[in-house]
Amino acid sequence: MIVTTNSDPKDEVRKHAEDLAQLFQAPLVKRGDDSVERLQFKYQTDDILIVTTKGARLERKGQPAFFFHPNTASFRIKRLERGDNDIMLSVCQIKPGDAILDATLGLGADSIVFAYGAGPQGKVVGIESEPMIAKLVRDGLKHWTNGTSGLLEAMRRVQVIEGNHSHILSSYPDNSFDVVYFDPMFTSAVSESNGISTLRYHANESAVTMATIEEALRVARRRVVLKEEPTGTLHEQLRFTPYRKREHQVIYSYIDKMEGS
């Protein structure tokens, strides 16, 4: 991997690129007028991290560019600011001051909404097993500037932990979080939104197991929640109770701590 910028970077872009080069332990090279393809050939690498005023994006040969963006969190928080509800927050029974563990972070849209719902006194931790995603999402949560103050403040409050969620869950004491949340996303082929389509190339597709859910129930004070695509059956395999189960909608399901203990 190499790190570079646009052709004529501003000082803040150059500093951002220097920080990411250090984070990834990768050379920082001047862009000049070289195309992505030219840089890949010149430095004999498939991966180029390009930093601009819009943030960082990974250009990997043969794949769509990968970059952080808040995806659905933007319009969901706008609706919440208007006084509307968010079904995920309702299923998870989120209230100000809650502590939430998002065990399958991805791009972090759900974690951002959790952080908005839990407020400044709340706590949201997102676990991401894939190092590249974890680093770029953590960086994006810090540097993204487009959106309402509610969105941006929520983004800054999300903590990202890099690692396997089963291992990290086992390290937490009992009753560490009010809610533990899973969105395994790719349990079957699904027509995903454009916002997460490039995530498929980088994400961990490992299944959520009963052993993992048992650890989540130990760590949760209130409930464990699972999100699936409309055709998903994982909630049935793991004995979750559907919150709403309608055709062409996301399935949210849950196990309350009193039921799982």
PyRosetta script that sets phi, psi and omega in degrees:
from pyrosetta import init, pose_from_sequence

init()
pose = pose_from_sequence("MIVTTNSDPKDEVRKHAEDLAQLFQAPLVKRGDDSVERLQFKYQTDDILIVTTKGARLERKGQPAFFFHPNTASFRIKRLERGDNDIMLSVCQIKPGDAILDATLGLGADSIVFAYGAGPQGKVVGIESEPMIAKLVRDGLKHWTNGTSGLLEAMRRVQVIEGNHSHILSSYPDNSFDVVYFDPMFTSAVSESNGISTLRYHANESAVTMATIEEALRVARRRVVLKEEPTGTLHEQLRFTPYRKREHQVIYSYIDKMEGS")
pose.set_psi(1, 146.4)
pose.set_omega(1, 167.9)
pose.set_phi(2, -127.1)
pose.set_psi(2, 159.1)
pose.set_omega(2, 176.0)
pose.set_phi(3, -117.2)
pose.set_psi(3, 136.6)
pose.set_omega(3, 177.8)
pose.set_phi(4, -145.5)
pose.set_psi(4, -174.3)
pose.set_omega(4, -177.6)
pose.set_phi(5, -131.3)
pose.set_psi(5, -171.9)
pose.set_omega(5, 167.2)
pose.set_phi(6, -72.7)
pose.set_psi(6, 176.6)
pose.set_omega(6, -171.5)
pose.set_phi(7, -65.2)
pose.set_psi(7, -35.1)
pose.set_omega(7, -177.2)
pose.set_phi(8, -131.0)
pose.set_psi(8, 75.5)
pose.set_omega(8, -171.5)
pose.set_phi(9, -73.7)
pose.set_psi(9, 145.7)
pose.set_omega(9, 171.2)
pose.set_phi(10, -75.4)
pose.set_psi(10, 166.5)
pose.set_omega(10, -176.2)
pose.set_phi(11, -59.1)
pose.set_psi(11, -40.5)
pose.set_omega(11, -178.0)
pose.set_phi(12, -68.7)
pose.set_psi(12, -31.8)
pose.set_omega(12, 176.4)
pose.set_phi(13, -69.2)
pose.set_psi(13, -42.7)
pose.set_omega(13, 178.6)
pose.set_phi(14, -61.5)
pose.set_psi(14, -41.7)
pose.set_omega(14, 179.1)
pose.set_phi(15, -66.7)
pose.set_psi(15, -40.6)
pose.set_omega(15, 177.5)
pose.set_phi(16, -60.8)
pose.set_psi(16, -43.6)
pose.set_omega(16, 179.3)
pose.set_phi(17, -64.0)
pose.set_psi(17, -40.0)
pose.set_omega(17, 177.9)
pose.set_phi(18, -62.0)
pose.set_psi(18, -42.2)
pose.set_omega(18, 179.8)
pose.set_phi(19, -63.8)
pose.set_psi(19, -41.8)
pose.set_omega(19, -179.3)
pose.set_phi(20, -71.1)
pose.set_psi(20, -35.8)
pose.set_omega(20, 176.4)
pose.set_phi(21, -61.2)
pose.set_psi(21, -39.9)
pose.set_omega(21, 177.7)
pose.set_phi(22, -68.4)
pose.set_psi(22, -41.8)
pose.set_omega(22, -179.8)
pose.set_phi(23, -60.2)
pose.set_psi(23, -45.8)
pose.set_omega(23, -177.5)
pose.set_phi(24, -88.8)
pose.set_psi(24, -2.3)
pose.set_omega(24, -177.9)
pose.set_phi(25, 52.4)
pose.set_psi(25, 49.8)
pose.set_omega(25, -176.8)
pose.set_phi(26, -124.1)
pose.set_psi(26, 151.5)
pose.set_omega(26, 178.2)
pose.set_phi(27, -65.4)
pose.set_psi(27, 141.0)
pose.set_omega(27, 172.9)
pose.set_phi(28, -100.1)
pose.set_psi(28, 119.8)
pose.set_omega(28, -176.2)
pose.set_phi(29, -120.6)
pose.set_psi(29, 150.4)
pose.set_omega(29, 176.9)
pose.set_phi(30, -72.6)
pose.set_psi(30, 138.0)
pose.set_omega(30, -176.8)
pose.set_phi(31, -75.4)
pose.set_psi(31, -46.3)
pose.set_omega(31, -174.8)
pose.set_phi(32, 60.5)
pose.set_psi(32, -139.4)
pose.set_omega(32, 178.8)
pose.set_phi(33, -102.8)
pose.set_psi(33, 11.7)
pose.set_omega(33, -175.7)
pose.set_phi(34, -71.9)
pose.set_psi(34, 140.6)
pose.set_omega(34, 172.7)
pose.set_phi(35, -77.4)
pose.set_psi(35, 169.4)
pose.set_omega(35, 176.0)
pose.set_phi(36, -59.3)
pose.set_psi(36, -44.9)
pose.set_omega(36, -178.4)
pose.set_phi(37, -62.8)
pose.set_psi(37, -39.0)
pose.set_omega(37, 179.5)
pose.set_phi(38, -65.9)
pose.set_psi(38, -41.6)
pose.set_omega(38, 179.0)
pose.set_phi(39, -65.2)
pose.set_psi(39, -39.9)
pose.set_omega(39, 178.3)
pose.set_phi(40, -61.4)
pose.set_psi(40, -40.3)
pose.set_omega(40, 179.1)
pose.set_phi(41, -71.1)
pose.set_psi(41, -45.3)
pose.set_omega(41, -175.8)
pose.set_phi(42, -62.4)
pose.set_psi(42, -40.5)
pose.set_omega(42, -175.6)
pose.set_phi(43, -104.3)
pose.set_psi(43, 6.4)
pose.set_omega(43, 175.9)
pose.set_phi(44, 50.9)
pose.set_psi(44, 54.7)
pose.set_omega(44, 179.3)
pose.set_phi(45, -139.5)
pose.set_psi(45, 149.1)
pose.set_omega(45, 175.7)
pose.set_phi(46, -89.2)
pose.set_psi(46, -21.9)
pose.set_omega(46, -172.3)
pose.set_phi(47, -111.0)
pose.set_psi(47, 125.2)
pose.set_omega(47, 175.3)
pose.set_phi(48, -129.4)
pose.set_psi(48, 124.9)
pose.set_omega(48, 175.9)
pose.set_phi(49, -99.1)
pose.set_psi(49, 115.5)
pose.set_omega(49, -175.4)
pose.set_phi(50, -107.2)
pose.set_psi(50, 124.8)
pose.set_omega(50, -177.8)
pose.set_phi(51, -108.9)
pose.set_psi(51, 128.3)
pose.set_omega(51, 177.9)
pose.set_phi(52, -134.4)
pose.set_psi(52, -175.2)
pose.set_omega(52, 177.1)
pose.set_phi(53, -65.0)
pose.set_psi(53, -19.1)
pose.set_omega(53, 179.2)
pose.set_phi(54, -87.5)
pose.set_psi(54, -3.5)
pose.set_omega(54, -179.4)
pose.set_phi(55, 118.8)
pose.set_psi(55, -158.5)
pose.set_omega(55, -177.3)
pose.set_phi(56, -111.3)
pose.set_psi(56, 140.1)
pose.set_omega(56, 175.1)
pose.set_phi(57, -134.3)
pose.set_psi(57, 142.4)
pose.set_omega(57, 179.3)
pose.set_phi(58, -96.2)
pose.set_psi(58, 122.0)
pose.set_omega(58, 173.8)
pose.set_phi(59, -102.7)
pose.set_psi(59, 111.9)
pose.set_omega(59, 179.1)
pose.set_phi(60, -117.0)
pose.set_psi(60, 131.4)
pose.set_omega(60, -175.4)
pose.set_phi(61, -56.2)
pose.set_psi(61, 128.9)
pose.set_omega(61, 176.9)
pose.set_phi(62, 84.3)
pose.set_psi(62, 3.8)
pose.set_omega(62, -178.7)
pose.set_phi(63, -133.0)
pose.set_psi(63, 157.0)
pose.set_omega(63, 173.8)
pose.set_phi(64, -64.8)
pose.set_psi(64, 153.7)
pose.set_omega(64, 177.2)
pose.set_phi(65, -61.2)
pose.set_psi(65, 142.2)
pose.set_omega(65, 178.1)
pose.set_phi(66, -114.5)
pose.set_psi(66, 130.9)
pose.set_omega(66, 178.6)
pose.set_phi(67, -153.8)
pose.set_psi(67, 157.2)
pose.set_omega(67, 178.5)
pose.set_phi(68, -78.3)
pose.set_psi(68, 141.7)
pose.set_omega(68, 166.8)
pose.set_phi(69, -156.7)
pose.set_psi(69, 154.5)
pose.set_omega(69, -174.9)
pose.set_phi(70, -73.5)
pose.set_psi(70, -8.6)
pose.set_omega(70, 173.6)
pose.set_phi(71, 53.6)
pose.set_psi(71, -129.2)
pose.set_omega(71, -173.9)
pose.set_phi(72, -69.0)
pose.set_psi(72, -16.4)
pose.set_omega(72, -179.6)
pose.set_phi(73, -59.0)
pose.set_psi(73, -31.9)
pose.set_omega(73, -177.3)
pose.set_phi(74, -60.2)
pose.set_psi(74, -55.4)
pose.set_omega(74, -176.6)
pose.set_phi(75, -77.8)
pose.set_psi(75, -26.6)
pose.set_omega(75, 177.5)
pose.set_phi(76, -66.4)
pose.set_psi(76, -40.8)
pose.set_omega(76, 178.6)
pose.set_phi(77, -70.9)
pose.set_psi(77, -34.9)
pose.set_omega(77, 175.0)
pose.set_phi(78, -60.3)
pose.set_psi(78, -40.6)
pose.set_omega(78, 178.0)
pose.set_phi(79, -65.3)
pose.set_psi(79, -41.7)
pose.set_omega(79, 178.3)
pose.set_phi(80, -63.1)
pose.set_psi(80, -37.1)
pose.set_omega(80, 178.3)
pose.set_phi(81, -66.6)
pose.set_psi(81, -24.7)
pose.set_omega(81, 175.4)
pose.set_phi(82, -83.0)
pose.set_psi(82, -5.6)
pose.set_omega(82, -179.5)
pose.set_phi(83, 99.2)
pose.set_psi(83, 4.8)
pose.set_omega(83, 178.0)
pose.set_phi(84, -77.6)
pose.set_psi(84, 171.4)
pose.set_omega(84, 178.1)
pose.set_phi(85, -98.6)
pose.set_psi(85, 162.2)
pose.set_omega(85, 171.4)
pose.set_phi(86, -124.5)
pose.set_psi(86, 123.7)
pose.set_omega(86, -173.0)
pose.set_phi(87, -60.3)
pose.set_psi(87, -36.1)
pose.set_omega(87, 179.9)
pose.set_phi(88, -62.4)
pose.set_psi(88, -44.6)
pose.set_omega(88, 178.9)
pose.set_phi(89, -64.3)
pose.set_psi(89, -34.4)
pose.set_omega(89, 178.4)
pose.set_phi(90, -67.9)
pose.set_psi(90, -45.6)
pose.set_omega(90, 179.4)
pose.set_phi(91, -60.1)
pose.set_psi(91, -42.5)
pose.set_omega(91, -176.8)
pose.set_phi(92, -82.0)
pose.set_psi(92, -5.5)
pose.set_omega(92, 178.3)
pose.set_phi(93, 57.8)
pose.set_psi(93, 41.4)
pose.set_omega(93, -174.6)
pose.set_phi(94, -72.9)
pose.set_psi(94, 135.8)
pose.set_omega(94, 174.9)
pose.set_phi(95, -136.8)
pose.set_psi(95, 161.3)
pose.set_omega(95, -178.8)
pose.set_phi(96, -55.2)
pose.set_psi(96, 136.9)
pose.set_omega(96, 179.6)
pose.set_phi(97, 92.0)
pose.set_psi(97, -5.3)
pose.set_omega(97, -179.8)
pose.set_phi(98, -68.1)
pose.set_psi(98, 154.9)
pose.set_omega(98, 173.5)
pose.set_phi(99, -111.3)
pose.set_psi(99, 124.9)
pose.set_omega(99, -175.7)
pose.set_phi(100, -124.4)
pose.set_psi(100, 135.2)
pose.set_omega(100, 173.4)
pose.set_phi(101, -110.3)
pose.set_psi(101, 112.6)
pose.set_omega(101, 175.2)
pose.set_phi(102, -92.2)
pose.set_psi(102, 104.6)
pose.set_omega(102, -171.6)
pose.set_phi(103, -78.8)
pose.set_psi(103, -9.3)
pose.set_omega(103, -178.2)
pose.set_phi(104, -136.1)
pose.set_psi(104, 76.6)
pose.set_omega(104, -167.3)
pose.set_phi(105, -61.2)
pose.set_psi(105, -50.1)
pose.set_omega(105, -173.4)
pose.set_phi(106, 59.2)
pose.set_psi(106, -133.6)
pose.set_omega(106, 178.0)
pose.set_phi(107, -78.7)
pose.set_psi(107, -9.5)
pose.set_omega(107, 171.3)
pose.set_phi(108, 90.8)
pose.set_psi(108, 9.4)
pose.set_omega(108, -177.7)
pose.set_phi(109, -59.2)
pose.set_psi(109, -45.6)
pose.set_omega(109, -179.4)
pose.set_phi(110, -65.5)
pose.set_psi(110, -39.5)
pose.set_omega(110, 178.6)
pose.set_phi(111, -62.1)
pose.set_psi(111, -37.8)
pose.set_omega(111, 178.6)
pose.set_phi(112, -64.0)
pose.set_psi(112, -43.2)
pose.set_omega(112, 178.1)
pose.set_phi(113, -65.5)
pose.set_psi(113, -39.7)
pose.set_omega(113, 174.7)
pose.set_phi(114, -57.8)
pose.set_psi(114, -45.3)
pose.set_omega(114, -177.9)
pose.set_phi(115, -63.4)
pose.set_psi(115, -35.8)
pose.set_omega(115, 176.6)
pose.set_phi(116, -66.8)
pose.set_psi(116, -45.1)
pose.set_omega(116, -178.4)
pose.set_phi(117, -66.7)
pose.set_psi(117, -38.1)
pose.set_omega(117, -178.9)
pose.set_phi(118, -78.6)
pose.set_psi(118, -19.6)
pose.set_omega(118, 175.2)
pose.set_phi(119, 74.8)
pose.set_psi(119, -179.3)
pose.set_omega(119, -176.0)
pose.set_phi(120, -60.9)
pose.set_psi(120, -26.7)
pose.set_omega(120, 179.8)
pose.set_phi(121, -87.5)
pose.set_psi(121, -6.1)
pose.set_omega(121, 179.8)
pose.set_phi(122, -83.6)
pose.set_psi(122, -178.7)
pose.set_omega(122, -179.2)
pose.set_phi(123, -143.4)
pose.set_psi(123, 128.7)
pose.set_omega(123, 177.2)
pose.set_phi(124, -129.2)
pose.set_psi(124, 123.1)
pose.set_omega(124, 177.0)
pose.set_phi(125, -118.7)
pose.set_psi(125, 128.3)
pose.set_omega(125, 177.2)
pose.set_phi(126, -112.1)
pose.set_psi(126, 131.1)
pose.set_omega(126, 178.9)
pose.set_phi(127, -102.3)
pose.set_psi(127, 129.8)
pose.set_omega(127, 176.9)
pose.set_phi(128, -131.4)
pose.set_psi(128, 123.2)
pose.set_omega(128, -174.2)
pose.set_phi(129, -79.9)
pose.set_psi(129, -25.0)
pose.set_omega(129, -176.4)
pose.set_phi(130, -90.2)
pose.set_psi(130, 116.7)
pose.set_omega(130, -173.7)
pose.set_phi(131, -55.3)
pose.set_psi(131, -41.0)
pose.set_omega(131, -178.2)
pose.set_phi(132, -63.7)
pose.set_psi(132, -45.7)
pose.set_omega(132, 179.5)
pose.set_phi(133, -63.7)
pose.set_psi(133, -46.5)
pose.set_omega(133, -177.6)
pose.set_phi(134, -57.1)
pose.set_psi(134, -46.3)
pose.set_omega(134, -176.9)
pose.set_phi(135, -67.8)
pose.set_psi(135, -43.1)
pose.set_omega(135, -177.7)
pose.set_phi(136, -72.4)
pose.set_psi(136, -35.0)
pose.set_omega(136, 177.3)
pose.set_phi(137, -70.1)
pose.set_psi(137, -43.1)
pose.set_omega(137, 176.7)
pose.set_phi(138, -58.3)
pose.set_psi(138, -43.3)
pose.set_omega(138, 178.8)
pose.set_phi(139, -65.4)
pose.set_psi(139, -42.4)
pose.set_omega(139, -179.5)
pose.set_phi(140, -65.8)
pose.set_psi(140, -39.9)
pose.set_omega(140, 177.6)
pose.set_phi(141, -59.7)
pose.set_psi(141, -30.7)
pose.set_omega(141, -179.0)
pose.set_phi(142, -81.9)
pose.set_psi(142, -34.9)
pose.set_omega(142, -169.0)
pose.set_phi(143, -106.3)
pose.set_psi(143, -14.4)
pose.set_omega(143, -178.1)
pose.set_phi(144, -62.3)
pose.set_psi(144, 135.6)
pose.set_omega(144, -175.0)
pose.set_phi(145, -126.4)
pose.set_psi(145, 0.1)
pose.set_omega(145, -174.7)
pose.set_phi(146, -100.1)
pose.set_psi(146, 111.0)
pose.set_omega(146, 178.2)
pose.set_phi(147, 152.4)
pose.set_psi(147, 179.0)
pose.set_omega(147, 179.3)
pose.set_phi(148, -71.5)
pose.set_psi(148, 163.2)
pose.set_omega(148, 178.5)
pose.set_phi(149, -62.3)
pose.set_psi(149, -35.1)
pose.set_omega(149, 178.0)
pose.set_phi(150, -61.8)
pose.set_psi(150, -42.1)
pose.set_omega(150, 178.2)
pose.set_phi(151, -64.8)
pose.set_psi(151, -49.5)
pose.set_omega(151, -174.9)
pose.set_phi(152, -66.0)
pose.set_psi(152, -39.9)
pose.set_omega(152, 178.9)
pose.set_phi(153, -66.0)
pose.set_psi(153, -39.3)
pose.set_omega(153, 177.4)
pose.set_phi(154, -63.6)
pose.set_psi(154, -41.7)
pose.set_omega(154, 179.7)
pose.set_phi(155, -59.5)
pose.set_psi(155, -42.3)
pose.set_omega(155, -177.3)
pose.set_phi(156, -67.0)
pose.set_psi(156, -20.6)
pose.set_omega(156, -177.1)
pose.set_phi(157, -87.9)
pose.set_psi(157, -8.7)
pose.set_omega(157, -179.0)
pose.set_phi(158, -79.9)
pose.set_psi(158, 126.6)
pose.set_omega(158, 175.7)
pose.set_phi(159, -97.4)
pose.set_psi(159, 134.9)
pose.set_omega(159, -179.2)
pose.set_phi(160, -110.6)
pose.set_psi(160, 127.4)
pose.set_omega(160, 174.6)
pose.set_phi(161, -115.1)
pose.set_psi(161, 131.5)
pose.set_omega(161, -179.2)
pose.set_phi(162, -95.0)
pose.set_psi(162, 123.6)
pose.set_omega(162, 177.9)
pose.set_phi(163, 156.1)
pose.set_psi(163, 178.6)
pose.set_omega(163, 179.1)
pose.set_phi(164, -77.9)
pose.set_psi(164, 129.6)
pose.set_omega(164, -173.6)
pose.set_phi(165, -65.0)
pose.set_psi(165, -32.2)
pose.set_omega(165, 178.8)
pose.set_phi(166, -63.9)
pose.set_psi(166, -43.9)
pose.set_omega(166, 179.4)
pose.set_phi(167, -66.8)
pose.set_psi(167, -41.6)
pose.set_omega(167, -178.3)
pose.set_phi(168, -69.5)
pose.set_psi(168, -39.8)
pose.set_omega(168, 176.5)
pose.set_phi(169, -57.2)
pose.set_psi(169, -41.8)
pose.set_omega(169, -177.3)
pose.set_phi(170, -66.2)
pose.set_psi(170, -18.4)
pose.set_omega(170, -178.7)
pose.set_phi(171, -85.9)
pose.set_psi(171, -12.9)
pose.set_omega(171, -178.1)
pose.set_phi(172, -87.0)
pose.set_psi(172, 145.3)
pose.set_omega(172, 173.2)
pose.set_phi(173, -67.5)
pose.set_psi(173, 166.7)
pose.set_omega(173, 175.0)
pose.set_phi(174, -57.6)
pose.set_psi(174, 145.1)
pose.set_omega(174, 172.3)
pose.set_phi(175, 56.6)
pose.set_psi(175, 42.1)
pose.set_omega(175, -178.4)
pose.set_phi(176, -80.3)
pose.set_psi(176, -28.0)
pose.set_omega(176, -177.4)
pose.set_phi(177, -131.5)
pose.set_psi(177, 152.5)
pose.set_omega(177, 174.8)
pose.set_phi(178, -68.6)
pose.set_psi(178, -42.1)
pose.set_omega(178, -176.4)
pose.set_phi(179, -135.1)
pose.set_psi(179, 139.1)
pose.set_omega(179, 168.9)
pose.set_phi(180, -115.0)
pose.set_psi(180, 132.6)
pose.set_omega(180, -169.2)
pose.set_phi(181, -125.9)
pose.set_psi(181, 138.5)
pose.set_omega(181, 177.8)
pose.set_phi(182, -127.3)
pose.set_psi(182, 132.6)
pose.set_omega(182, 169.6)
pose.set_phi(183, -134.9)
pose.set_psi(183, 84.9)
pose.set_omega(183, -176.0)
pose.set_phi(184, -69.1)
pose.set_psi(184, -13.1)
pose.set_omega(184, 168.7)
pose.set_phi(185, 64.5)
pose.set_psi(185, -54.9)
pose.set_omega(185, -167.7)
pose.set_phi(186, -110.9)
pose.set_psi(186, 36.8)
pose.set_omega(186, 179.2)
pose.set_phi(187, -68.7)
pose.set_psi(187, -18.9)
pose.set_omega(187, 173.9)
pose.set_phi(188, -154.5)
pose.set_psi(188, 168.4)
pose.set_omega(188, 178.9)
pose.set_phi(189, -65.0)
pose.set_psi(189, 130.4)
pose.set_omega(189, -177.6)
pose.set_phi(190, -147.4)
pose.set_psi(190, 146.8)
pose.set_omega(190, 177.8)
pose.set_phi(191, -81.0)
pose.set_psi(191, 91.2)
pose.set_omega(191, -174.1)
pose.set_phi(192, -81.4)
pose.set_psi(192, 165.0)
pose.set_omega(192, 178.1)
pose.set_phi(193, -66.5)
pose.set_psi(193, 157.9)
pose.set_omega(193, 176.9)
pose.set_phi(194, -59.0)
pose.set_psi(194, -28.4)
pose.set_omega(194, -176.4)
pose.set_phi(195, -63.0)
pose.set_psi(195, -29.6)
pose.set_omega(195, -177.7)
pose.set_phi(196, -115.6)
pose.set_psi(196, 6.6)
pose.set_omega(196, -173.8)
pose.set_phi(197, -61.1)
pose.set_psi(197, -37.2)
pose.set_omega(197, -179.4)
pose.set_phi(198, -76.0)
pose.set_psi(198, -16.4)
pose.set_omega(198, -179.5)
pose.set_phi(199, -64.8)
pose.set_psi(199, -28.9)
pose.set_omega(199, -178.3)
pose.set_phi(200, -56.5)
pose.set_psi(200, -32.6)
pose.set_omega(200, -177.4)
pose.set_phi(201, -71.3)
pose.set_psi(201, -18.8)
pose.set_omega(201, -172.8)
pose.set_phi(202, -118.5)
pose.set_psi(202, -15.2)
pose.set_omega(202, -168.9)
pose.set_phi(203, -80.5)
pose.set_psi(203, 158.3)
pose.set_omega(203, 173.7)
pose.set_phi(204, -85.9)
pose.set_psi(204, 122.6)
pose.set_omega(204, -176.5)
pose.set_phi(205, -99.8)
pose.set_psi(205, 16.7)
pose.set_omega(205, 179.9)
pose.set_phi(206, -62.5)
pose.set_psi(206, 142.5)
pose.set_omega(206, -177.7)
pose.set_phi(207, -76.0)
pose.set_psi(207, 152.7)
pose.set_omega(207, 171.7)
pose.set_phi(208, -81.9)
pose.set_psi(208, 129.9)
pose.set_omega(208, -174.6)
pose.set_phi(209, -106.9)
pose.set_psi(209, 165.5)
pose.set_omega(209, 176.9)
pose.set_phi(210, -61.8)
pose.set_psi(210, -36.7)
pose.set_omega(210, 178.2)
pose.set_phi(211, -61.3)
pose.set_psi(211, -39.2)
pose.set_omega(211, 177.8)
pose.set_phi(212, -65.4)
pose.set_psi(212, -41.8)
pose.set_omega(212, 179.6)
pose.set_phi(213, -64.6)
pose.set_psi(213, -38.5)
pose.set_omega(213, 178.0)
pose.set_phi(214, -62.3)
pose.set_psi(214, -39.0)
pose.set_omega(214, 175.8)
pose.set_phi(215, -66.0)
pose.set_psi(215, -40.2)
pose.set_omega(215, 179.5)
pose.set_phi(216, -62.7)
pose.set_psi(216, -39.6)
pose.set_omega(216, 178.5)
pose.set_phi(217, -65.9)
pose.set_psi(217, -32.4)
pose.set_omega(217, 176.0)
pose.set_phi(218, -67.6)
pose.set_psi(218, -40.2)
pose.set_omega(218, -175.3)
pose.set_phi(219, -78.6)
pose.set_psi(219, -29.5)
pose.set_omega(219, -176.5)
pose.set_phi(220, -80.1)
pose.set_psi(220, 141.4)
pose.set_omega(220, 173.2)
pose.set_phi(221, -86.1)
pose.set_psi(221, -30.4)
pose.set_omega(221, -170.1)
pose.set_phi(222, -118.7)
pose.set_psi(222, -59.1)
pose.set_omega(222, -177.9)
pose.set_phi(223, -159.7)
pose.set_psi(223, 160.1)
pose.set_omega(223, 173.7)
pose.set_phi(224, -113.2)
pose.set_psi(224, 134.1)
pose.set_omega(224, -175.0)
pose.set_phi(225, -123.4)
pose.set_psi(225, 140.6)
pose.set_omega(225, -179.6)
pose.set_phi(226, -122.8)
pose.set_psi(226, 136.5)
pose.set_omega(226, 177.1)
pose.set_phi(227, -117.2)
pose.set_psi(227, 133.7)
pose.set_omega(227, 179.5)
pose.set_phi(228, -139.0)
pose.set_psi(228, 164.5)
pose.set_omega(228, 171.5)
pose.set_phi(229, -70.7)
pose.set_psi(229, 164.7)
pose.set_omega(229, -172.9)
pose.set_phi(230, -57.4)
pose.set_psi(230, -28.9)
pose.set_omega(230, -178.7)
pose.set_phi(231, -93.6)
pose.set_psi(231, 5.5)
pose.set_omega(231, -175.7)
pose.set_phi(232, -66.7)
pose.set_psi(232, 145.7)
pose.set_omega(232, 178.4)
pose.set_phi(233, -124.2)
pose.set_psi(233, 4.5)
pose.set_omega(233, -177.1)
pose.set_phi(234, -61.2)
pose.set_psi(234, -36.5)
pose.set_omega(234, -179.6)
pose.set_phi(235, -62.0)
pose.set_psi(235, -32.8)
pose.set_omega(235, 177.1)
pose.set_phi(236, -71.4)
pose.set_psi(236, -43.0)
pose.set_omega(236, 179.7)
pose.set_phi(237, -62.4)
pose.set_psi(237, -35.9)
pose.set_omega(237, -175.4)
pose.set_phi(238, -98.2)
pose.set_psi(238, 4.9)
pose.set_omega(238, 174.2)
pose.set_phi(239, 65.1)
pose.set_psi(239, 42.1)
pose.set_omega(239, 172.3)
pose.set_phi(240, -86.7)
pose.set_psi(240, 154.1)
pose.set_omega(240, 176.3)
pose.set_phi(241, -96.2)
pose.set_psi(241, 120.6)
pose.set_omega(241, 179.5)
pose.set_phi(242, -63.9)
pose.set_psi(242, 136.1)
pose.set_omega(242, 174.6)
pose.set_phi(243, -81.1)
pose.set_psi(243, -48.8)
pose.set_omega(243, 171.4)
pose.set_phi(244, -143.5)
pose.set_psi(244, 135.4)
pose.set_omega(244, 179.4)
pose.set_phi(245, -133.4)
pose.set_psi(245, 96.3)
pose.set_omega(245, 179.6)
pose.set_phi(246, -127.9)
pose.set_psi(246, 153.4)
pose.set_omega(246, 178.1)
pose.set_phi(247, -64.4)
pose.set_psi(247, 144.8)
pose.set_omega(247, 175.0)
pose.set_phi(248, 66.7)
pose.set_psi(248, 19.8)
pose.set_omega(248, 174.9)
pose.set_phi(249, -128.7)
pose.set_psi(249, 158.6)
pose.set_omega(249, 174.4)
pose.set_phi(250, -64.2)
pose.set_psi(250, 142.1)
pose.set_omega(250, 174.5)
pose.set_phi(251, -96.7)
pose.set_psi(251, 119.9)
pose.set_omega(251, 168.6)
pose.set_phi(252, -104.0)
pose.set_psi(252, 137.9)
pose.set_omega(252, 178.6)
pose.set_phi(253, -143.0)
pose.set_psi(253, 164.9)
pose.set_omega(253, -172.0)
pose.set_phi(254, -151.1)
pose.set_psi(254, 159.5)
pose.set_omega(254, 166.2)
pose.set_phi(255, -129.4)
pose.set_psi(255, 123.2)
pose.set_omega(255, 176.3)
pose.set_phi(256, -78.9)
pose.set_psi(256, 151.0)
pose.set_omega(256, -177.5)
pose.set_phi(257, -58.2)
pose.set_psi(257, -39.6)
pose.set_omega(257, -178.5)
pose.set_phi(258, -66.2)
pose.set_psi(258, -28.8)
pose.set_omega(258, 178.9)
pose.set_phi(259, -80.9)
pose.set_psi(259, -30.6)
pose.set_omega(259, -174.9)
pose.set_phi(260, -93.2)
pose.set_psi(260, -8.6)
pose.set_omega(260, -177.1)
pose.set_phi(261, -74.8)
pose.dump_pdb("model.pdb")
